[in-house]
Amino acid sequence: VEDDIRRGEELERFAGELAARERDLTGRERELEARAGELDGDRAFVEAEQKRIERLRENVRKLERALHERTADLDEREAAITTREADSLVDVGVRDTELDLREDKLERREQELAALDQRLHRKERELAAYVAQLQVELERRESEWASRIGAPDLTASE
């Protein structure tokens, strides 16, 4: 049962980390929106990119929801297993078997969470690469715009 509590705490910590990552992604998105506001150029391009970022955020939200749903499912399973354990304390062999099954389920759950974590990390890397790509494109457009109006190239000093 202590392992269950520890695993539950780990799941809560993981959910907190996901929330922190979401806040980080939100901060990155705000920074991107601020830079996009500085450009008077191609609004359609910026809007399309914002929609793509929103889709990425929605994917992160879906992952979080799936994690929360799976956590609730795990909690329900743990409660059911606990009830069965209480009913079968007389038969130690049955109890040991149930504990083994429970451990297997928890291990599978941990594997699922690890896979979700890997997916989240991949999505974060994709978003970071995308943001970097967008920043390069914004700098290029800013330089083009500056050259069109005869202003000095602001990106050369960066």
Order of alpha helices (4+ residues) and beta strands (2+ residues): alpha-alpha-alpha
